[in-house]
Amino acid sequence: MSAPDLTTTIQKLINQESLPDSYADTVKKTILPLAQHIHSLRKAREEPIIIGIHGAQGTGKSTLTEFLRELLTIHYRIPTASFSLDDLYLTRAEREQLAQSVHPLFITRGVPGTHDIALGQQVIDQLKAAGPDTETLIPAFDKSRDDRCPRDQWPVFRGRAEVILIEGWCMGAVPAASEAELMEPVNELERAEDPEGTWRQYVNRCLKGEYSRFFSQVDSLIMLKAPSMECVLQWRTLQEHKLRERNRYAPKQGGENNETARPSRIMSDEEVVRFIMHYERITRASLEEMPARADCVINVGEDHSFGEPLIRQRQ
C-alpha cells in the first residue's frame, strides 16, 4: 500500500490540529527542512537517534513534534516515536510527598525534580531495543486533572524506533553556574515562597545530576526560541483557555450528570501568572544561553510564526 502524497498528509495534520490552512507554508518553510535534516542524521548513524526539542511554553513544540513524527514515519519511512517531558511528570501523590519532604513548591509540576526521569530512560531503552512486534507503552499525563493517566490509557508504539523525538520546556537546559546566581530571586514567587533558596537549589541539583545525564543522550537539540518571557506568559494563558474549552465539551466519566467524575485543575489567569513564575528562572536562562549551542534554532514570532531553521552542523 503506497503512502499518501505529501500535500494530503500535511492537510490532514493541519485539520487534525485545528490549524489555519496557511500553516502549510510553515510546514514547507520550517518543518520539511527539519525533517530532511533528521533524515540525514539517521542515515549517517547505525543506531537510532534521539532528537531533543526545547521551547518555552506555548512555542508550538507539540505541534512541531506531531508533524515531524508523521512526516518521518509516512514519507521518509523511518519508524519514529515521540513523547514529552510533560508526560513524565510525577503523579500528584508523588509530588505531594516531595512537597512535604523537600519544599512546598514541588506540589506544582514543571521544574526539574518533578519528572520521573527513570521512566523516560526506560521508554528510550525499550524503543531502541525493541523487536518488530514489541509494544512499548508511552507515558501520558492529563494536565486538566494534574495527574498521570492510568497505564491502560497510555499510547502504544509498536516495533523499534529509528528516531525518538523528545520535547519539553526544559529539554537540554543546563544548571546555574554558581550558588550566588541561584540566591538572587528572579520574581515574587522565589522572593516570598523560597527565601532560603531551598527549592531553587534542589532544582539545580537535579539539573546537574539525572537530567544532565538524560539530556546527554540527545544527538541533535532543536530550540524553538520565544521572543520574550512576556510572550510566554500570554501564550501559556491562551493554552489554558483552550484546555478549559476542550474540557467543557469532553464527556464526563460515569455519566453526563456525574459532576464529581471529572475533577478539573484548569487554572485561572491569575493562577497561570503564578504558575509561570515556577518556570521563569530556567526559561530566561535558556533564552539567553541556548541559541549559541543548540544544533538548530527556530525563531518564533510574537504571532507564533516560525522562522527558517538555522541548522548548525556538529563537528
For each residue, the residues with C-beta under 8 A, 3 or more apart:
1:
2:
3: 9 74 75 77
4: 8 9 12 74
5: 8 9
6: 9 10 71 75
7: 10 11
8: 4 5 11 12
9: 3 4 5 6 12 13 70 71 74 75
10: 6 7 13 14 24 27 67
11: 7 8 14 15 21 24
12: 4 8 9 15 16
13: 9 10 16 17 19 66 67 70
14: 10 11 17 19 20 21 23 24 27
15: 11 12 18 19
16: 12 13
17: 13 14 23 63 66
18: 15
19: 13 14 15 23 63
20: 14 23
21: 11 14 24
22: 25 26
23: 14 17 19 20 26 27
24: 10 11 14 21 27 28
25: 22 28 29
26: 22 23 29 30 31 305 306
27: 10 14 23 24 30 31 32 67
28: 24 25 31 32
29: 25 26 32 33 306 308
30: 26 27 33 34 298 306 307 308 309
31: 26 27 28 34 35 64 67 68 71 306
32: 27 28 29 35 36 71
33: 29 30 36 37 308 309 311
34: 30 31 37 38 64 68 222 296 298 309
35: 31 32 38 39 68 71 72 75 76
36: 32 33 39 40
37: 33 34 40 41 220 296 309 311
38: 34 35 41 42 49 51 68 72 163 220
39: 35 36 42 43 72 76 78
40: 36 37 43 44
41: 37 38 44 45 49 51 219 220
42: 38 39 45 48 49 78 162 163
43: 39 40
44: 40 41
45: 41 42 48 49 219
46:
47: 128
48: 42 45 127 128 160 161 162 163 164
49: 38 41 42 45 162 163 164 219 220
50: 124 164 166 217 218 219
51: 38 41 68 163 164 165 166 218 219 220 221 222
52: 166 167 168 171 172 215 218 220 221 222
53: 61 64 65 165 166 167 168 171 222 224
54: 61 167 168 169 170 171 172 173 221 222 223 224 286 290 294
55: 59 60 61 64 167 169 223 224 225 226 300
56: 59 169 224 226 229 232 235 279 283 286 287
57: 169 232 235 236 239 276 279 283
58: 226 231 232 234 235 236 238 239 304
59: 55 56 224 225 226 232 235 300 304
60: 55 63 64 224 300 304 306
61: 53 54 55 64 65 84 167 168 169 224
62: 65 66 84 167
63: 17 19 60 66 67
64: 31 34 53 55 60 61 67 68 167 224 306
65: 53 61 62 68 69 82 84 165 167
66: 13 17 62 63 69 70 82
67: 10 13 27 31 63 64 70 71
68: 31 34 35 38 51 64 65 71 72 80 82 165
69: 65 66 72 73 80 81 82 165
70: 9 13 66 67 73 74
71: 6 9 31 32 35 67 68 74 75 76
72: 35 38 39 68 69 75 76 78 80 163
73: 69 70 76 77 78 79 80
74: 3 4 9 70 71 77
75: 3 6 9 35 71 72
76: 35 39 71 72 73
77: 3 73 74
78: 39 42 72 73 162 163
79: 73 159 160 161 162 163
80: 68 69 72 73 161 162 163 164 165
81: 69 127 136 138 157 161 163 164 165
82: 65 66 68 69 164 165 166 167
83: 87 88 120 123 138 139 165 166
84: 61 62 65 87 88 141 166 167 168
85: 88 115 120 166 167 168 169 170 171
86: 89 109 141 143 168 169
87: 83 84 138 139 140 141 148
88: 83 84 85 115 116 117 119 120 139 141
89: 86 95 109 114 115 116 141 148
90: 94 95 98 109 114 115 116 148
91: 94 95 147 148
92: 95 96 146 147
93: 96 97
94: 90 91 97 98 116
95: 89 90 91 92 98 99 106 107 108 109 114
96: 92 93 99 100 107
97: 93 94 100 101
98: 90 94 95 101 102 103 106 107 113 114
99: 95 96 102 103 104 105 106 107
100: 96 97
101: 97 98
102: 98 99 106 113 198 199 202
103: 98 99 106 194 198 199 202
104: 99 107 193
105: 99 108 189 193 194 199 278
106: 95 98 99 102 103 111 113 114 199 202
107: 95 96 98 99 104
108: 95 105 111 114 275 278
109: 86 89 90 95 114 146
110: 114 169 275 278 279
111: 106 108 114 170 203 278 279 282
112: 115 170 173 203 204 206 207 211 282
113: 98 102 106 202 203 206
114: 89 90 95 98 106 108 109 110 111
115: 85 88 89 90 112 120 211
116: 88 89 90 94 119 120 139
117: 88 120 121 210 211 214
118: 121 122 210
119: 88 116 122 123 139
120: 83 85 88 115 116 117 123 124 139 166 214
121: 117 118 124 125 214
122: 118 119 125 126
123: 83 119 120 126 127 136 137 138 139
124: 50 120 121 127 128 164 217
125: 121 122 128 129
126: 122 123 129 130 134 136
127: 48 81 123 124 130 136 157 160 161 164
128: 47 48 124 125 160 161 164
129: 125 126 160
130: 126 127 134 136 159 160 161
131: 134 159 160
132: 159 160
133: 158 159
134: 126 130 131 158 159 160
135: 156 157 158
136: 81 123 126 127 130 156 157 158 161
137: 123 151 154 155 156
138: 81 83 87 123 154 155 156 157
139: 83 87 88 116 119 120 123 148 149 154
140: 87 148 149 153 154 155
141: 84 86 87 88 89 147 148 149
142: 145 146 147 148 149
143: 86 146 243 265
144: 243 246 247 262 264 265 266
145: 142 262 263 264 265
146: 92 109 142 143 265
147: 91 92 141 142
148: 87 89 90 91 139 140 141 142
149: 139 140 141 142 153 154
150: 153
151: 137 154
152:
153: 140 149 150
154: 137 138 139 140 149 151
155: 137 138 140
156: 135 136 137 138
157: 81 127 135 136 138 161
158: 133 134 135 136
159: 79 130 131 132 133 134
160: 48 79 127 128 129 130 131 132 134
161: 48 79 80 81 127 128 130 136 157 164
162: 42 48 49 78 79 80
163: 38 42 48 49 51 72 78 79 80 81
164: 48 49 50 51 80 81 82 124 127 128 161
165: 51 53 65 68 69 80 81 82 83
166: 50 51 52 53 82 83 84 85 120 171 218
167: 52 53 54 55 61 62 64 65 82 84 85 171
168: 52 53 54 61 84 85 86 171
169: 54 55 56 57 61 85 86 110 279 283
170: 54 85 111 112 173 207 211 279 282 286
171: 52 53 54 85 166 167 168 215 218 221
172: 52 54 215 218 221 223 286 290 294
173: 54 112 170 207 211 215 282 285 286 290
174: 207 212 285 289
175: 204 205 207 208 212
176: 179 181 182 204 281 285
177: 181
178: 181 182
179: 176 182 183 201
180: 183 184
181: 176 177 178 184
182: 176 178 179 197 200 201 204
183: 179 180 197 200
184: 180 181
185: 188 190 191 194
186: 190 280 281 284
187: 190 191 277 280
188: 185 191 192 277
189: 105 192 193 194 274 277 278 280
190: 185 186 187 193 194 197 199 200 277 281
191: 185 187 188 194 195
192: 188 189 195
193: 104 105 189 190 199
194: 103 105 185 189 190 191 197 198 199 200
195: 191 192
196:
197: 182 183 190 194 200 201
198: 102 103 194 201 202
199: 102 103 105 106 190 193 194 202 203
200: 182 183 190 194 197 203 204 281
201: 179 182 197 198 204 205
202: 102 103 106 113 198 199 205 206
203: 111 112 113 199 200 206 207 282
204: 112 175 176 182 200 201 207 208
205: 175 201 202 208 209
206: 112 113 202 203 209 210 211
207: 112 170 173 174 175 203 204 211 212 282
208: 175 204 205 211 212
209: 205 206 212 213
210: 117 118 206 213 214
211: 112 115 117 170 173 206 207 208 214 215
212: 174 175 207 208 209 215 216
213: 209 210 216 217
214: 117 120 121 210 211 217
215: 52 171 172 173 211 212 218
216: 212 213
217: 50 124 213 214
218: 50 51 52 166 171 172 215 221
219: 41 45 49 50 51
220: 37 38 41 49 51 52 295 296 314
221: 51 52 54 171 172 218 290 293 294 295 296
222: 34 51 52 53 54 294 295 296 297 298 309
223: 54 55 172 286 290 291 294 296 297 298
224: 53 54 55 56 59 60 61 64 298 300 306
225: 55 59 287 290 291 297 298 299 300
226: 55 56 58 59 229 231 232 235 283 287 300
227: 231 299 300 301 302
228: 231 232
229: 56 226 232 233 280 283 284 287
230: 233 234
231: 58 226 227 228 234 235 302
232: 56 57 58 59 226 228 229 235 236 276 279 283
233: 229 230 236 237 272 273 276
234: 58 230 231 237 238
235: 56 57 58 59 226 231 232 238 239 304
236: 57 58 232 233 239 240 272 275 276
237: 233 234 240 241 269 272
238: 58 234 235 241 242
239: 57 58 235 236 242 243
240: 236 237 243 244 266 267 269 272
241: 237 238 244 245
242: 238 239 245 246
243: 143 144 239 240 246 247 266
244: 240 241 247 248 266
245: 241 242 248 249
246: 144 242 243 249 250
247: 144 243 244 250 262 264 266
248: 244 245
249: 245 246
250: 246 247 262
251: 256
252: 255 256 257 258 259 261 262
253: 258 261 262
254: 258 261
255: 252 258 261
256: 251 252
257: 252
258: 252 253 254 255 261 262
259: 252
260: 263
261: 252 253 254 255 258
262: 144 145 247 250 252 253 258
263: 145 260
264: 144 145 247
265: 143 144 145 146
266: 144 240 243 244 247
267: 240 271 272 275
268: 271 272
269: 237 240 272 273
270: 273 274
271: 267 268 274 275
272: 233 236 237 240 267 268 269 275 276
273: 233 269 270 276 277
274: 189 270 271 277 278
275: 108 110 236 267 271 272 278 279
276: 57 232 233 236 272 273 279 280
277: 187 188 189 190 273 274 280
278: 105 108 110 111 189 274 275
279: 56 57 110 111 169 170 232 275 276 282 283
280: 186 187 189 229 276 277 283 284
281: 176 186 190 200 284 285
282: 111 112 170 173 203 207 279 285 286
283: 56 57 169 226 229 232 279 280 286 287
284: 186 229 280 281 287 288
285: 173 174 176 281 282 288 289
286: 54 56 170 172 173 223 282 283 289 290
287: 56 225 226 229 283 284 290 291
288: 284 285
289: 174 285 286 292 293
290: 54 172 173 221 223 225 286 287 293 294
291: 223 225 287 294 297
292: 289
293: 221 289 290
294: 54 172 221 222 223 290 291 297 312
295: 220 221 222 311 312 314
296: 34 37 220 221 222 223 309 310 311 312
297: 222 223 225 291 294 309 310
298: 30 34 222 223 224 225 306 307 308 309 310
299: 225 227 306 307 310
300: 55 59 60 224 225 226 227 304 305 306 307
301: 227 304 305 306 307
302: 227 231
303:
304: 58 59 60 235 300 301
305: 26 300 301
306: 26 29 30 31 60 64 224 298 299 300 301
307: 30 298 299 300 301 310
308: 29 30 33 298
309: 30 33 34 37 222 296 297 298
310: 296 297 298 299 307
311: 33 37 295 296
312: 294 295 296
313:
314: 220 295
315:
